Amino acid sequence: AGAAAAAGEAEAADAAHGSALGAEALAVCVAAEAEMAGRDAAAAARSAAVNELEGYILEARGMRSRKHGSLIDGASLEPMLDEAEDWLYSDAGEAAGCGELGAFLAALRVRVDGTMVAFREKVEAERVASEAALQASADAAAAERAANGEDEDHDQRRLKYPDRLRMVQKNKDEGTELFKGAVDVTQYRQAAARYNKALTHAAKFVDLSPDQREEVDALKLSLHLNIAMCWLKITDATNHLDQAIRSCTDALALDGENVKALYRRATALEQKKDYEAAKADLAAAAQIAPDDKAVPKLQQRVEAQIKRQLDKEKKMYGKMFG
């Protein structure tokens, strides 16, 4: 009996010891997991800071290709951007944390703005003049609609096909005129508004024949493509890329092999850094239109971004776990 009791006590002690070891092992695992999560969060935050700086440099390089871009001091701007890019990919840039990257970007913005004073003054002057002209035009159009007893926002009339088609085409043409004369995001927004108004009218056709349906769908397709192009240029809206993608998707719902829709959606996806999705759209576009010259250029850029992203991840994780 004494031997059995001793054996029981020994087993209980072993079990308690094993339980203690299990708790210790679990605590070690939890701590390790928390440490890895912290590293992942820090790596993601740094990656976002790097992407923001890269995006700003890319945006600044493209400013000289805009209207009145010749007013930008390119002799000062380009070396400045080259220097910033060299620093970003140097050992110092690779070692920089989020705070240092943010401070570098803030200082770069100030320096870049100094090269664009004449450009921004010219753009602002044109914006003010354009808005005044557009307001006068809108007031005149509103007066004309009032005189004719029209209210486009609540127009539920069962108009004849040619009459409704005229209203669609009128708004579409006004949108195109605004787009062609746009100098900043305000005019691109106004162009998008006219295109959307045209779509509103396009949804009010009734009793369409097959030929009429085909004509209306072609107009809708063109409008969705134009709206996507507007959103690609309304860069001050946080959701402008999502809106462009949605318009392209609407266009593809009407024509699943439309190369412009695939290309413009890929452009928005690339800017969102969704490179794999952009790659898929471009592959489809290349298969549909193998002679298109713009598609392979964007494909090369997307492939380069994918490679750069993979290289950055390898380097980052090599430093973390090396």
N, C-alpha and C positions, 0 to 999 in steps of 0.2 A: 504493500500500500504506500509505504514511504517512497519507494522508487517511482511509482506511478505519479505521485504528487509532484515529485521533483521534475519528472519528464514534462508534466503539464505546465509547470512554472517556466521551464526552459522554452517550451513552444510559445507560451504567451509573451515571453521576453523577446523571442525572435520576431514574432508578429509585430510587436510594438516598435522594434528597431526597424523592421522593414517599412512600416507605416511612416516612420520618421524620415527614412531615406526617400520614400515616395513623395512626401510633402516637400522635402528639400529639392528634389529633382524637378518637381512641378514649379516651384518658386523660381528655380534657375531658368526653366523654359519660358515662363511668363516674363521674367526680366529680359531675357534675350529677345523675345518677340517684341516687347515694348521698345527695346533699343533699336531693333531693325525698323520698326514702324516710324520711330523718330528720324532715323537716317533717311528713310524713303520720303518722308514729308519734307525734310530739309533739301533733299535732292530735287524733289518736284518744285519746291519754291525757287531754288536756284535756276532750274531749267526754265521756269516761267520768266524770271528776270533776264536770262540770256535771250530768250525768244523775243521779249519786248525790245531789247536793245537791237537785236538783229533786224526786227521788223521796222524800227525807226530808221535805221541806216538805209534799208531798202527803200522806204518811203521817201526819205530825203533825196536819195539818188534820182528818184523818178520825178521830182518836182520840176526839174529844168525842161522836161518834155511837155509840161502843161502849157496852156495858153499864157503868154507873157513870161514864160520861163527864162527867156533871154535876159530879163531884168535881174535875175539872180547872179550873184558874184560867184560864178563857177570856178574861177581861178583860186578862190579861197575855200569854197565848199568841198570840192572833190578831194584835195589833199587832206582836209579835215576828216572826211569820212573814211578815207584810206587809212589814216592814222588810227581812227577809232576801231576799225575792223581789225587792223594789225594787233592792237592792244587786246581786243577781245579774244583772239586766238593765240595770244602769246602765253608764256608760262604765268605771267602776272595776272592776265585775264582769267586763265583757267583756275587760278588759286583764289580769285576774288569771290567774296560771299555776296549775299543778296544786298546788304547795305552798301557795299562798295560799288556794286553794279548799278544800283539805283542812283547813287550820287554821281557816278560817271555819266549816266544817261541824262540826268538833270543838267549837268554842266554842258554836255554836248548840245542839248536843246537850245540853251542860251547862245552858244557860239553859232549854231546853224541859223537861228533866227536873225542874227546879226548880218548874215549874207543875203537875207531875203526881204529887207526893209522896203526897197522900191517895188518888188514884186507884190508884196502884200498890200501896199498902198494902192497900186493899180487895180488889183483884184477887188479890193473893198470899194473903190470908186465905181467900178463897173457894176458891182452888186447893188449899190445904192441906186444907180441910174436905172438898172434893169428892173429892180423892184418897183420903182416909181412908174416906169412904163407899163409893167405888168398890171399894177393896180389900176392904172387908168384904163387899160384894155379890159380888165375884169369888170370895172364899173360900167363901161360902155356895153359889155356883153350882158350884164345883169339888167341894165335898163332896156336893152333890146328884148330880152326874154320876158321881162315884165310887160312890155308893150304888146308882146305877142301872146300873153297869157300862159307862158310856159314856166314850169318849175321842174327842172331836171331831176332834183333829188327825190321828188315824189311823183314822178311821171309813170303812171300805170296805164296810160292809154294803149289801146290795141291798134297801134299804127300799122299802116300798110308796109310791106317789106321794104320798098324803096325809101320811104320816109325814115324808118328806123335805121336803115343802112346808112343813110346820109348823116344821121346824128353820130353813129359809131365812127364813120370816116372823118367827120368834122373834129371830134375830140382826139382821134388818133393823129390827125395832121397837126393839130395845135400842140400835142405832146411832142411830136417830132421837131416842130419849129423851136420849142423851148429847149429841147435836148441839144439841138445843133448850136444854139446860141448860149448854152450854159457856160458860166465861168466859175461857179462854185456849187456847193451842195444845195443851196436854196433853189436854184433853177432846176437841178436834177429832181428835187422833190416835187416841184411844180409839174415837171414833165411826167413824172410817175403818176401824179394825181389825175392828169388828163388821160393818160393811158388807162388808169383804173376806171375813170368815168366812162370811157369807151367800152370797157368790159361790162360795166353795169348795163349799158344800153344793149350790148350784144346778148345779154341774158334775157332780154325782154321780147325777143322775136317769138311769134306764134305761128303755128300751122306751116312749118317750113317744108318745102319739097326737098327731095334728096340733093338736087343741085344747089339749092339755097343753103341747106345744112353744110354742104362742103365748103361753100364760100364763107359762111359765118365761122366755121371751124378754122379756116385758114386765117381769117382776121384775128380770131382769139389767139391762135398760135403766135402770130406776129406780135400781138400786144403783150403776151406773157414774156416773150423774148426781150422786148423793149423794156418792160418793167424790170426784168433781171439786170439788164445793162445799167438802168438808172440806179438800182440798189448797189451795184458794184462800185458806183461812184459816190454814193451818199455815205462817205466814210466816217462821218461824225456820229452816226447812229450805232449803238452797241450791237444791234441785231441786224445790221445791214447785210451781212453775209448769209445769215439764216433766211432772210427775206429773198435774197437773190437765188438761193438754193430752192426755196419753195416755188418761186416763179418758174424756174427751169424744170422742176418736177411737174408742175402744171402743164408746161409746154410738152413735156415728154408723154404726158397722159393723152395728149392729142396726136402726137407723132413720136413713137418710141425710138425712131432712128434719126431724130433731128440732130445734126452735128453741132449746130450752134448752141442748142440747149445743153448737150453733153459737154461741150467745150467751156461754156460759161459756168456751168455747175462745177466743173473741175477747177476752174479758176477760183471760185469761191471756196471750194474745199481745200485747195492748196493754201489759201490765205488763212484758213482755219487750222492749218497744219494737219488736216486729215488726209495725209498723203496717199494712203492705200486706197481710199475711196476715190480720190482724184485720179489715181493711176488706173482704176477700173473704168471710169468714165472715158478716159483718154484712149484706153485700149479699144473700147467699143467704137469710139469716134474714128480711130485710125482704121478699123476694119471696114466701117461704112464708107469712109472717104479717104482712101489711101494716098490720094494726091494732094490733100489739104496740107498747106505749108505751116500753118500756125500750130496744128496739133503736135507734130514731132518736137517742135521747140519747147512747148510746155511739158511734154513728156520728159525731155532731157532734164529740165529744171526740177521736175518732181522726183525723178530718179536720183538726181544729185542730192536733193533734200533728204530722201530716204536713206541714202548712203551716209550723209553727214550725221543724221539722227542716230543711226546704228553705231557709227564711230564714236559719237559723243557718249552714248550709253555704255559702250565697252570701256571707254576711258574712265568714265565716272565710276562704274562699278569696280573697275580695276583698282582705282584709288581707295574705294571704300573697303574692299576685302583683300587688297593686296598686302 
